[in-house]
């Protein structure tokens, strides 16, 4: 049994693979990776940087589909086991509050988070520059666009899975319009998912080699007995371009702009072929987790080399203890 409690529903049938013998790392890869390969459906060359969640006895996901014309968009997928996926052939059709078509020019790196009885999708889009798009659904049939939460330039938005002190809470990474060489994680609050304020700085890049260029939000924070467990991405620069690794931190449960622990070591860095080799090499980009409160198990979905979706595992005890022991 886990000593560190995951404050979430039980999910006994979630994807899982035991830690390999001799593995000392805080996260370990699924032996069947990548779980989504190239050319996953007609007209889509690659799926990566995507988010999944438990839904109606199975799993549902919003997926970054890089179309063969080079324009990214969001596709809906379903799975019985969280590993084998079937995708709807047409990209998600967004509408405005009057039910009229409201498609973004492009959409990528979606997150999917349920708060109370509503599912929210966040993505990066064009709003006179890179910015955050936002939509809601209750049935995964109608997807209603909401007001853009922030002005450009911003990306890497992720919503907390419950209100904190009566407010919706979102992390984001303000930046410039290009493949920005800088970026910190900020927190914003809203009473209604329309008006956002009370902005707070959470954390920036560090002197650790793997996150010395920029950082950005990843999967939705997980509520634990130790605080909010955050998997994020950290970026370094090399002579061969940027390298994206997965990092971990724990935020205060009542004031999540306050960082209690931040691991100075990466939790996962590109080492497997599907992380090192692809359209954009050397990328591990976390976007979603599944977790089971009874066992403390956590499964992490992450984009690999802008070409694949990978799956990694850990437990609450393993990763929280590692973050705290290596906090700086």
N, C-alpha and C positions, 0 to 999 in steps of 0.2 A: 504494500500500500504506500501511496505517496505521502510524505510528510508535509510537503508544500501543496496547498489545496488550489485546484483550479476552480474558480467560482463561475461555473458554466454548466449546462445540462450534460448528462451522460451521453456518450456516443460509442456504445460498445462495439459496433461493427465497422468503425473507421479503419482506413488502410493502416497497416502496421507491419513492421518487420523488426525482429529483435536485433539488438546491438551485436555486431559481429564479434567473434572471439578475438581478443587482442586489440580491439579498437579503443583508443583512449580519447578520441575527439568528442566534443560535446554534442555534435550532430553527426549522423551517419546517413549515407545515401541508400536509396532503394536499389536493390540489385537489378531490378528490371528497368531502370532509367535508360533513356528518357521515356516518360509515360505518354507523351505526344510527340510524334516525329514530323518530318517535313511533308508538305503537300497533303494536309489532313482532310481537305474537302475541295471540290472543284472551285477554281478561282482563287484559292488561298494557298500561298506558297509556304507560310510558316505561322505557327501559333506559339506564342511565348508570353511572358509577363502577364499572367492571367489569374483570376480569382475564383475560388470555389467555396461552397458552403453546403451544409446538410440541409435537405429539404424533402419533406413528405416521404420519409423512409429511404431516400437515396441521396443523391448529390446533384447540385446544379451549379453552373458556372458561367461567368462572363469572360470571354476570351479575346485577347488581342489577335485578330486575324490580319496578317500582312498580305493584302491582296496581290495578285500577280501584276497589277498596274502600279504597285509600290505604295498605294494609299492604305493606311491601316484603318480598321474599323472593328466594332465589337460584335461578336457572334455569341449566341446562346448554346450551351451544351448541357447534356444530362448524362448521368452515370449511375449504375446500380451499386458500384463498389468503390468509386472514387479514383479508379485507375483506368478502366476502359471507358472511353467517352464517345458519345454520338452527338454530332453537331447539327443544328438547324442550317439548311443550305443558304438561307438569306440572312444578311446582317440584321441586327436589331433595328426596328423601325420606331424611332422616337416621335412623340407628338407633344404639342403644347397643352396647356390646361383647357383649351377649347377643343382639343382632339384633332387639330390640324397638324400636318407633317412638320416636323422640326428637327431635321437631320443636321448634325454638325458636319463641317467640311471634312474632317477626319476625326478619329478617336482612337486613343491607344492607352496602354497600361491601366486597364480598369481595376477597380477594387469593388467588392460586393460586401455590404454589411447590413445586417438586420438590426433595427432599433425598434423595440416594442412590436407593433404589428406591420411594419413597413420595411421593405427592402430598399436600400439606396445604392446606386451605382455612381462611382466617381471615375473620371478619366481625364486625360489631357487632350485638349482640343485647340482650335484656332478661334480666338476672340481678339482680333487685332494683335495677334502674337500668342505664344504658348500660354494657355490658361487652363483652368479647371472647369470641367463640365459636371453637371449633377442631374440625376434623374431618380424617380421613385417608381416602384411597382408593388403591387400586392399579390399579383397572380402570375407574373412572368408572361403575360399576354399583352398588356398595355404598359408602355414605358413612357412616363410623363416627365418632360424636361422641367427642371426648376430653374430659378434664377442662378446665373453664374455667381458663385460665392465671393470670388475675388477678381480684381483687375489683373491684367497681365503685368509681369510675367510670372507664372507660377505653375507648378506641377507636383506630382507625387502626393496627392491628397489621399488621406485615409481617415475614416470616421471611427470614433470609439463606439463599441457595441451597446452602450447605454448612456443615458444622460448622466452628467456629473454635476451635482448641486443644481439640478433642474435645468441644465443647459446641454444642448448638443455640443460635442467637442470634436474638432477636426485638426489633424496635423497636415501641414503642407510645406513645400520647399520653394520659397520665392527665389527667382533666378533671372537670367536674361533670356533672350529669345532663341539663342542657339544651343549648341551642345555645351552648356555652360561649364566653365572651369572653376565654379565656386557654388556654394549653397549650404544653408543651414536649415534645420528643422524648426518650424514655428508652430504654435498652437493658437487656435481661434475658437471662439464660442458663439453660439446662436440660440435665441429662445424659440426659433420657429423654422430653422433651415432656410431662411431667406436673408435675414440681416445678420452679418457676421462682424464681431468686434472682440474686445478684450484680448487683443493679440499679445502673445508672450513668446519670447525666445526660449526654446527648449535646449538645443545643443547644436554646436557647429563642428567643423572638422577638428581633428586633433593632431598631435605630433606622432601618432602611431602610423606607421608607413602605409597601411592598407586603407586608411581613411584621411589622408593628409591633403586631399583636394576638395572633397565635398561629401556630404551625407544626405540621405533622404529617407522618408518614411517607407515602410514596407507593408507587412501584413497588419490587419487591425489589431490593436493592443489586446492582450489576453488578461482578464482580471484574475489575479491570484491572491493568496493570503499574504504575499510579500509586497504587493503593488501591481501596477500594470506592466506586464512583460511585453517588451517591444522588440521585434525583429526588424532591423532596418538595413539599408545598404550603405556601405562606405566605399569611396572611390580613391584610387591612387593613379598617378600618371607614370608611364614608363616610356622608353624609347619606341615601343610598339603600340602606344595608345593607352587609353584608360583601362583599368582593371577594377571590376565590381565584386566586392565580397559581402558576406552577410555578417552583421554585427548584432549585439544584444545589449539591452539596457533595461532597467527597472525604474518606472516612474511612480511618484507618490499617488496613492489611490484617490485622495481628495483634491490634490492639486497637481495634475499630471504635467504641468509645465516644469515641475521640480524633478530633477534626475537624482534618484537615490544611489544607483549603482550603474556603472557603464564599463563594459568589458574592454580592456585594452587590447585583447587578442580578437582576431576574427573568429567567428563560429564555423564558417565554411568559406573557402576561397576556391577559385577555379583550379581544379586538378584533374578531373575526369575529362575524357575526350570531348563529350558533348557540352562541356562548359568552356573548354579551351578553343574548340574549333567550331566555327559557324559564321553566320553573316556578320556579326560583331563579336570577335573572339574575346575570351576571358571575362565572362559575365556570369555571376550568380546574383539574381535579382528577386528577392522574396516579395510575394504579393498576397499570400493567404495562408491560413492555418486551419487545421481541424484539431479538436482536442476533446478528451474524454475525462470528465471529472472523477470517475470511479478509479481509474488506473493512473491518471496523471500523464497519459500518453499525448504526444503532440506530433502532428504531421505537418510539414511545411512544403507548400508548393512554390516553386521558384522558376523564373525564366533562365534559360541556359543559352548563352552566346547568341541571343536574339534569334534563335532558331528552334528551340525545343522547350518543353516543360519537364522539369525534374521534380522529384519528391525526396524529401529527407525526413528523418525521424529524430526525436529526442523524448525525454520525459521532463516534467516540471522539476523534479529533484535534480536531475542531471544538469539542465541548462541554467537554472537559477543558482544552484551552488557554484557552478563554473563562473557565471557572471560576477557573483559576489566575491569569490576567491581571487578573481583577476581584475577587480574593479580599480580604476585609477581616475 
